[in-house]
Amino acid sequence: MADFGKTVEMPMGMVMLMAENPAAMSAFGTLSETERAKFINRAKKARTRDEMMKIVGEITTYG
């Protein structure tokens, strides 16, 4: 059985935007737990849809 360690809850806006962006969702799945947590924490601080879109878009070009 896989051990996913600590889970960090994703903000709903991030979940919705990633559902609309398959490339971001796929790239997010390849990130380490630490990298995913960094993006999630940034998304939690986003105050506008545009900020959230930028963060989700950056996932596809990360690394």
N, C-alpha and C positions, 0 to 999 in steps of 0.2 A: 504494500500500500504506500502511496506517495505521502511524503510529509511536506506540507506546504508552509510550515513554520507559522510565524505570526502573519495574520492577514490584515491588510489595511483596507478599510472600506472606501470604495470609489465614490466620488460625488455623482449624483444622478445626472447632472449636465454632462459630465465626462462620459458616463456610460452611454447616454443617448447619442453624443457626437461620435463616439467610437463605433456605435452600431451603424451609423451612416457612413463610416469611413473604414471599409474592410482592410485597406492597407495599414492603417494605424492599428487596428485590432490585431492583425497578424504580427506586426512589428512588436507590439506591446507584449505579445506572448513569448517572444524570444528574449526579452530583457531579463536580467537577473532580478531577484527579489528587491535588492537595494535600489536598482535603477527604476523599477516600477514604483517603489515607494516615493522616490524623488519626484516623479511626474505626478503621482497622486497628491502629494503634499502641495505641490505648486498649484494643482487644479483646485484644491480646497481653498486657496487664497484668491483665486480668480473672482473678480467682481462683475464681469460682463461676459456675455456670450462670445464676443470677439476675443477676449483674453483666453477663454476656454478653447476656442477654435484654434488659436495660435499654439497653445500647449499640445493639443491633440495632433495638430499638423507637424509639430516638431518631433513627435514620436517616430514618424515615418523616416525622418532623416537623421535620427540619433545614431551615433556610433560611426 
